[in-house]
Amino acid sequence: MLFDLDGTLLDHDGASAEAIVRAFPDADPGDLVRRWQAISEAAIDRYVAGGLGLAEQRRARAVALARDLGLGTWDDARADAWFARYLDGYTAAWRPFPDAAPALDALAARGIPLGVVTNGEARQQNAKIAAIGLAGRLPYVLASSEAGCAKPAAEIFHVACAGLGLEPGAVAYVGDRLATDARAAAAAGLTGVWLDRSGRPAEDGLDVARITSLDALPALLA
């Protein structure tokens, strides 16, 4: 069984929100977090697609937020310096979801090989896994920066399956994004599982398995 990382095992949104609110304590926190999430998603999507480098996407996020907050146009040096401070706050706020470790332990006890397939830079993604105490539980990690492709492309899932020595049909993939994670994995021949922590009612005619907590995984597999 393979997992997405941010939003599935690690509370990325919570860490990001905590860091950005600390960076701008005088701003309206709700509006600030929404702006930052939208800016970040757009820039990270461009990074994952190969349109921006890692430093460029971070710089673009800082510059866009400064402009939105009426702070003028930041040059590269100022944007880089600000993002470094933000990154310190984001890193300090990394936390696993409470259901992550128990679910992984329950699956490991059944002899199921476990791993991560994540979009992002390998060094940072591995650092996240170690920081939240899950490195020993997830012996296989594949980041898009290493794979040379990114979700939702089928290739990254196939690279992971090959790395595990398994056929796609023998692997399940769990992630918090319906299209990018669950449906993309299913299209690649894996069993896609959507982790929907929103609490909203389930959609009619959903074409992949849906769970609302990782605690449900052992029963789902059974």
C-alpha positions in Angstrom: 0.0 0.0 0.0 1.3 3.4 -1.0 0.3 6.8 0.4 0.4 10.4 -0.5 2.2 12.5 2.0 0.9 16.1 2.3 -2.7 16.1 3.4 -2.8 12.4 3.9 -0.1 11.5 6.5 1.2 15.0 7.3 -1.1 17.9 8.1 0.3 20.2 5.4 -2.5 22.7 5.5 -2.3 23.1 9.3 1.4 23.7 9.2 1.1 26.1 6.3 -1.6 28.1 8.0 0.3 28.2 11.3 3.4 29.5 9.6 1.7 32.2 7.4 -0.4 33.5 10.3 2.8 33.9 12.4 4.5 35.7 9.5 1.7 38.3 9.3 0.1 38.5 12.7 -1.8 41.7 11.9 -3.6 40.3 8.9 -7.1 38.7 9.0 -6.1 35.1 9.5 -8.9 33.5 7.6 -8.4 35.7 4.5 -4.7 35.4 4.8 -4.7 31.6 4.9 -7.1 31.4 1.9 -4.9 33.7 -0.2 -1.8 31.8 0.7 -3.3 28.5 -0.1 -4.5 29.7 -3.5 -1.2 31.3 -4.4 0.7 28.2 -3.2 -1.4 25.7 -5.1 -1.0 27.6 -8.3 2.8 28.0 -8.0 3.3 24.4 -6.8 1.2 23.1 -9.7 3.6 24.9 -12.1 6.6 23.5 -10.3 5.3 19.9 -10.4 4.5 20.4 -14.2 8.1 21.6 -14.7 7.3 25.2 -15.4 9.1 26.5 -12.4 12.1 25.4 -10.4 12.0 24.9 -6.7 13.5 28.3 -5.8 11.4 30.0 -8.5 8.1 28.7 -7.2 8.9 29.7 -3.7 9.9 33.2 -4.9 6.7 33.5 -7.0 4.6 32.7 -3.9 6.3 35.3 -1.8 6.1 38.0 -4.4 2.4 37.2 -5.2 1.4 37.4 -1.5 3.3 40.6 -0.9 1.5 42.2 -3.9 -1.9 40.9 -2.6 -1.2 42.4 0.8 -0.3 45.8 -0.6 3.4 45.4 0.4 4.7 46.4 -3.0 6.9 44.5 -5.5 9.5 42.4 -3.8 12.8 41.8 -5.5 14.3 38.3 -5.5 16.5 38.8 -2.5 13.7 40.1 -0.3 11.4 37.3 -1.5 14.0 34.6 -0.8 14.8 36.0 2.6 11.1 36.1 3.6 10.5 32.6 2.3 13.4 31.2 4.3 11.8 32.6 7.5 8.4 31.2 6.5 9.9 27.8 5.7 11.4 27.7 9.3 7.9 28.3 10.7 6.4 25.7 8.3 9.0 23.1 9.2 8.5 23.7 12.9 4.7 23.1 12.5 5.0 19.7 10.8 2.7 17.2 12.5 1.3 13.8 11.5 -2.4 13.3 11.4 -3.3 11.3 14.6 -4.6 8.4 12.5 -1.4 8.0 10.5 0.8 5.9 12.8 -1.9 3.6 14.1 -3.1 2.8 10.6 0.4 2.1 9.3 1.2 -0.1 12.3 -2.0 -2.1 11.7 -1.2 -2.6 8.0 2.4 -3.5 8.8 1.2 -6.1 11.3 -0.5 -7.8 8.4 2.7 -8.0 6.4 1.6 -5.3 3.9 4.6 -3.4 2.3 4.2 0.3 2.8 5.5 3.3 1.1 5.0 6.9 -0.1 4.6 8.4 -3.6 4.6 12.2 -3.3 4.9 15.2 -5.6 7.7 17.4 -4.4 11.4 17.7 -3.8 12.8 14.5 -2.4 15.0 16.0 0.3 12.1 18.0 1.9 9.6 15.2 1.6 12.0 12.7 3.3 12.7 15.3 6.0 8.9 15.6 6.6 8.5 11.8 7.0 11.4 11.7 9.4 10.3 14.7 11.4 6.8 13.3 12.0 8.2 9.9 13.1 7.1 7.8 10.2 10.4 7.0 8.5 10.7 3.6 10.1 7.2 2.7 9.0 7.6 3.7 5.4 10.7 2.1 3.9 9.9 3.0 0.3 9.6 6.7 -0.7 9.4 8.1 -4.2 9.2 11.8 -4.8 8.4 13.4 -8.2 11.8 15.1 -8.3 13.5 11.7 -8.4 10.9 10.0 -10.6 11.1 12.6 -13.3 7.3 12.6 -13.5 4.5 13.6 -11.1 1.0 12.8 -10.1 -1.5 12.5 -11.8 0.7 10.9 -14.5 0.5 7.1 -14.6 4.3 6.9 -14.9 5.0 7.8 -11.3 2.7 5.1 -10.0 4.3 2.6 -12.4 7.8 3.6 -11.3 6.8 3.0 -7.7 5.2 -0.4 -8.4 8.4 -1.4 -10.2 10.5 -0.3 -7.3 8.4 -2.5 -5.0 8.6 -5.4 -7.4 4.8 -5.5 -7.7 2.3 -5.3 -10.5 0.0 -2.2 -10.3 -3.0 -4.5 -9.7 -1.4 -5.7 -6.4 -1.0 -2.1 -5.0 -3.4 0.3 -3.4 -2.8 4.0 -3.3 -4.3 6.3 -0.7 -4.5 10.1 -1.0 -6.5 13.1 0.0 -7.1 14.5 -3.6 -9.8 12.7 -5.5 -8.4 13.4 -9.0 -4.7 13.7 -8.4 -4.5 10.8 -6.0 -7.3 8.2 -6.0 -8.6 8.5 -9.6 -5.1 8.9 -11.0 -3.9 5.8 -9.3 -6.9 3.9 -10.5 -6.3 5.0 -14.0 -2.7 3.7 -13.7 -4.1 0.2 -12.7 -3.8 0.5 -8.9 -6.6 0.4 -6.4 -7.3 4.1 -5.7 -8.6 5.1 -2.3 -9.7 8.6 -1.6 -9.1 9.9 1.9 -11.8 12.6 2.3 -11.4 14.3 5.7 -13.9 17.0 4.8 -16.8 15.4 6.6 -19.1 16.1 3.6 -21.6 13.4 2.5 -20.3 11.0 0.0 -20.9 11.7 -3.7 -23.3 9.5 -5.6 -21.7 7.1 -8.1 -18.2 7.6 -6.8 -15.8 5.4 -8.9 -13.1 4.9 -6.2 -13.2 3.7 -2.6 -13.7 6.6 -0.1 -12.7 6.7 3.5 -12.9 9.5 6.0 -10.1 8.4 8.3 -7.0 6.2 7.9 -8.4 4.1 10.7 -10.8 2.7 8.1 -8.1 1.2 5.9 -7.7 -2.3 7.6 -11.4 -2.9 7.4 -11.5 -1.6 3.8 -8.8 -4.1 2.8 -10.6 -6.9 4.5 
